[in-house]
Amino acid sequence: MIGTRERRHSRRQMIKAGTGAAAMGLGGGLVRATPAAAHRAQADFDWRRYEGESINVLLALSPRSDLLVEYQPEFEELTGITVTSDVVPEQQQRQKQIIEFTSGNPSFDVTAVSWHVQKGLFGRGGFLLDLREFLDDPAMTAPDYDLADFSPAAMAFATQADGRMDTLPYNIDYWILYWNQEIFDQKGVAFPETLEETVAAAEALHDPANGVYGFVARGLKNANVPVWTSFMQGWEAVPIDDQGQLQTTTEAAVAAATVYQELLASYAPPGVSGFNWNECQTTFGQGTAAMWFDGIGFATPLEDPAQSRVVGKVGYGLQPAGPEARHSGTFGDGLGVSAGSDKHGPAYFYSQWATNKQNQARVLASGAGAPARTSAYTDPEALANLTVPQGWVDALIASGEIGLPSLPQIVPVTEFRDIFGIALTNMITGADPEQELARATEEFRPILDQSLAS
């Protein structure tokens, strides 16, 4: 079972896992530079090229952003570039991006990009700089940057349909089920391998009189949609098919929404309709929820005694299966340079540093997420300094084998999340899932049709 208490870390096991991940499409396949070319590049490249410049960076609140801020002085010392980082909750960050990009005068030179939400919109708007020219320039890209080290999945996420590469890969996010092993043990409940078992476990563990709730996940509109669409994967279902047709009123869609409703209406804490990931993290980290369904990148705060009351008690389990299949909802993030910035060079240097091998290894070692670079999974220093349990590593690797994008890759994905998010939130307070999905589908249909026609 994924999610044991075992804390021993086998370097041989990790090397085998990293090799296996590469074979399954997580490894790069680009041609590497010849030694002569590398020598010429070394001679041309200078990290101090933009010494004295300053840039603004806009990041979304996450353990990965915390790492970039923590090691920012390293970049400033390396380059002589001064960085001002603005780290805000993801909903506010996305709103700020849209407002400033559409104004044509963004205040930030570099920004974190949620591919699963913003890729299509940013690509259509031309908001981010095409980085291919810089990547091909030995005076702009460090010889050890090694673009081939990024997985094909990450490179596909980072590349627009027309071939523009307007972000550098940073993180692939798999959704898992966090579970409090102590609470499970006290009640004699086994880890739930299916959605049906998850509902049963939530009922068995739900004990609000003693401050324990059976399950927690995002209830806040927009943020809650990936919970539902990930559940849909258990029926081998997607919200929008390859022909652009909505599949949001199907039997599978309604069944997944019904599971969502039962878990959050019956077994979640009061006020869950206002919970995003950070409220869920706090609830689970304080030991007041038996299970939490969300992205894999939250092990860092859960294993930090200064922030968590569940250190050493957390199990990291695969996304529960549905009646037809078992997948892991998959998302991802990159870093992009604002096309409207007048500091493209310094901004690209920061993006290049932030996504280098050392920082990717730090992401793995701290449990902050799933690195987009394959080298991180066999990095000796990262393996020697893992601060998270082996169960988290096992869950990451196993999720990579069953990962499947959870959100539709469309331009109006924010509108999709807003409209269906309201429907899901309404379900928590008792609205009928089938009726809510039908209403949301009719509201979203013209928005989707217009986006596909333009």
N, C-alpha and C positions, 0 to 999 in steps of 0.2 A: 504494500500500500504506500502511496506517496503521502508523506506527511508524518514521519516518525520523529522521535525526540533525538535521534542519533546526531551527534555533533562532530564526529570524526570525518575528516575530509581526505579522500584518497586522490592523490594527483593522477595516478594511473586511470582511475575511474573517470576523472574529468577529461583527460586527454582522449580517452575512448569516446566519451560523450561528444566532445568537440569535433572529433573526426566524423562521428556519426551524423552530427548536425550538418556538417559540410556536405556529406553524401546525400542528405535529404533536401538540399537546396538552400542551406544556410551558409554555404561557403562561396567565396568569390571565384571567378573564372577568367578574370582579365589578364592580359599579358603584362608581366612585370618588366621594369626597365632593365636594360643590360648594364653591367658594371660600368662601362664607359659612359653611358648616358647618365647614370647615377652620379658619377664623378663630375660631369659637366653641370648637372643640376645643383650639386653641392657648392660648386664654385659660384653659381649665379644667385643662389638664394641667400637672403639676409633677413633674419627676424627683426633687426633694428631699422629696417627700411622706413618705417613710419614713426620713428621715435619722436615723442613730443605731441603726437596727435591724441585726441580723446574721442570716445564713442559711447553711445547709449545702447544698452541691451535690455530688451523686454522679454522676461521669462514668465512661465506659468508656475504657480506654487506646486512643488513636488520634491521628493527626496533627490532627484537628479539635478534640479535647479540648485538645491542646497549645496550639492557637491561643486557645481560650477562657481558659486559665490565663495565657497570655502577656499578653493584653489585659485581664485582670480588674481591674488597678489603674485602668484607664480607667473601668470601670463604678463602681468604688468612689468615684472622684473625682467622677463625674457625679451620683451619687445619695446619697452619704454612708452607703451600706449596706456593711457589712463581710461579705465572702464567705470561707468556708472550703471549698475544693474538695478532694474526695477522688477521685483518679483511680486506678482499679484495672483489672486485666485483665478483659475482658468476661465470661468465665465466672464469675469471682468476683463481678463486679458484679451479674450476673443472679441469682446465688444470694442475695446480700445483699438485693436488692430483694424477692424472694419471701418470705424469712424475715421481714423487717421489715414488709412490707405486711400479711402474714397475721397478724402479732402485733398490728396495729392501732396501733402506735406507732413509725413510721419515724423514723430519726434525721436523715433528709435532707428538705429542703424542696423541692428541685428535683432531678430526675433525668433523665439521658439514657435514651431509650426506643428499643429496636430494634423497629420496627414489625413486621418479618417474624417475630419471635419472640414478642413480648409484647403486641401490640395486643389480640388476642382475650381473653387471660387478664386483662389489666389492665382491659379494658372490662367484662368480666363481673364482676370483683371490685369495680368502682367505686373503684379505688385512686387514680385521678388526678382532679383538679378539672376540671369542665366550664368551659372558658375563655370561652364565648360571652358571658356577662354582662360580663366584663371587656373583651372585644374591642368590645362595643357601647357601652361607657362612655367618653365623651371625657375624663373625669377620670382614667381608668386606662390608656388607650392613647394613645401619642404620635400626633399628627396625621400624621406622616410615616412611620408604620409600614407602611401600604399592604398590607393583606391581599390585595388583588387581584394583587400582584406574585408571589405563590406560584403555582406551576404547578397545574393541576387534578389531576395525578397526586399531587403532594405533599399537596394538600388532601384528596384521597380517602384517602390513607394516614393522615392526622392526624384523620380524622373516623370515629367509631364508627357502626355500622349504624343506631343509633337517633337519629343526628344530633348527638350530643355531640361537641364538638371538645375532646379532652382532651390534646392535645399541639400544640406549634407546630413546623412543619417546619424541618428543619435540613439534611438531606443525603439525596440519592438516590445509591445505590451500585450501579454497574454492574461486572460482572466482566469482566476482560480477561486477555490473555496477555502477561505481561512477558517479554521475551527479551533475552539478552545478545548484542548485535550483533557484538561482537568475537569471541566464541566461534563464532558462526554463520559469520562471514567466514573465520575460520581453517580451518574445515572445508568451506567452500564449500556450506553448507546454506541453502536458502531458507526464509523465514518460512512456517510451516505454516498453511494456510488451513482445513484440515479436521482432525477428530480422527484420522483415519487417517494423515494427514501428520504430526500431532503425535507419534504413537507412533513413526513412522519417523525423525523428527528426533531424538527422545529417544535412540533406539538409536544413531544416527550420532554424536551429540555426547557420549554417555556415556563418560567416561574417568576412572574412579575412581582409577586408578594415578597420574594427574596431578592429582588433587584436583578433578575436574569431574564433576558428576552431570547427567544429561540433563534431569531434570524434578523439580520440587518442588511440592507442594500439601499441604493440611491432611490429616494422617492421624489426628489425635486424635479420639476418639469425640465425637459431637455436633457439633464444629466442622467435621468432614469432610463432613457430609451435603450442604451446598450445592454441593460439587464434583460429586458424583454427580447431584443433581437438575438442575444446570446442564447437565451432559453429556446428560441425558435430553432436554433441549430440542432437541437435534440430531435427534431422532426425532419431533419434535412431540408429545412425551409429557409427562405430568404425573404426580406420585406419587398424587394424589387428584383424581378428576374432579369436575365440577360437581354431581353427584348424591351426593357423599360416599363414593364407592366407591374402595377402594384399587386402584391400578394398579401395584403394586410388585413383581409377579411376572410382568409381561408380558415379551414378547420384547425390547421397547425398554428396559425397566428392567434386565433382565439384561445386555443388550449394553452399556449405559452403565456398569454396575458392572464388567463385564469390562475395559473400557478403563481405568477407575479402577484396577483391580487391576494391570493390566500396567504402567501408568505408575509406580505407587508401589512395586510389589514388585520391578520389574526395573531402574528407572532413577532412583530417588530415593536420597537419602543414608541411611546407617544410622540407625535410631532415628526414622524419619519417622512411625511410628505414634504418636509422642508430640508431633508438631508441630502447633501452631496457627499462625495467621498470623504471629505475631511471630518464631517460629523459622524460618518460611519466609522472612520478610523478611530476617533476619540472614544466612541461607544465600545467598540471591540477592544481597544487598547486598555480601557479601564476595567475589563473583565465582566461587562454587563450584557454581552451578547455571545451566544454560543457559536454562531456562524456569521461570516461576512463574505459576500460575493462581490469581487472587484478585481482590479488589475494587480499583477504580480509585484509591482514595484513598491510595496509598502512594508517590506520586511524590516527596513532600517529603523523606523520609529517603533515598530512593535517589539524589536529586540533591544531597545535602548532603555535601560533602567530609569533614566531621567524622564522619560516620556510615557512609559508603559508599565502596567501592572501585570502583564501576561508574559513577561520574558521567560523563555524556556517552556512555556505552556502551549505555544502556537503550533498547530499542524497546518501544513500547506498541501492542499489536495487538489486534484484535477477538477475542472468544471464537470458537474454531474451530467450524466447521460440522459437523453430523452428516450422515447420508445423506439426511435429509428437509428440514432447515431450518437456518438460522443465526439464533440469538438471543443476547442478552446477559442472563445471570442478573441480576435486579434486586432490590435490597433498599433499606432506607431507615431513617432515624433522625429522631427529634424530641426535644423537651424538654417535660417535663410537670411540673406542680406537684402535690405530694403532697396528696391530699384530707385526710389526717390531720394535716397541718401546721397550726400556729396562726399562720403567717406567710404567708398566701396573697398578700397585697399585695406585699410585698418579693420573694417568690419569683416572682410574675408579672412584676414589673419586670425581674428578672434574665433570665427566659426571653425577654421581649420584646427586651431589649438583645442577648442572644446571637444572636437570629435576625434582627437588623436588616440593612439593606442593606449597611452597611459591613462587618460581619462575614462576610456571605455573599460579598462581593467578595474578602475576604481568603482565604476557602476556595479560591476559584478561582485567585487569584494565586499561592498557595503550592503548588497541586497537591494539596491535602489531601482533595479530594473533589469531588463534583458538587453545586453549590449548588441548593437548592430554589427560590430566587428567580430569575426570568428576567432581572432587571436586572443581576445579577452578570456575565452573559455579554457585556454591552456597557458595563460600567463603565469609564470612561476610565482611572482610576487603577489598577484591576486589570489592564487590558490593558497598561498602560505598565510594570507591575512584575511581570509574569509571571516566576517563578523556575523554571519547568519548560519542557521542550521543546514545540515546536508539535505534535509527534507525540502527546503526551499529550492536548492539547486536541482534536486530530482524533479520537482514539480515544473521548474522552468524548462528543463530538457524534454520531459514528457509532453508538456503543453506544445512545445515546438513541433512535435511529431503530429499533432492533431489540430494545429492552429488553422483558423478560417476567419477571414475578415467578417466583422459583425455588423458593420454599418454599410449601407449602399454607397457606392462610389459615384455620387451625383453632385452637381454643383449646389443645389438647394438643400444640402444635408442639414444645415442649421434650421431651416424652416421645417424639414421633416422631423427633427428632434423636438422643436417647439410644439408643433401641432400634436404629434403622437405622445409627447411628454405630458401635455395637459390631460389627454385621455387616460394615461396610466395613473396620473395623480388622482384623477376623479375616481378611478377604480378603488383606490385605497380607502376612500370614504364611502364606498358602497355602490358606485355606478356599475351597470351591467357591461362586462367586457365586450360582448358582441356588438352592442349598440354604440359604445364609445369608439370602437375601431371603425365601424361603419361611418360614423359622423366624421372622424378624423380623416378617413380615406377620401371622402367626398370633398373635404376642405382642401386637402393637399393635392388632389388629382390635377386641377388646372395649373398649379404652380409647377408640378413636375412636367406636365405637357409643354408648358411654355419654355421651360429650361431645355428640354430635349429638342424643341423646334428651332431654337435660336443658335 
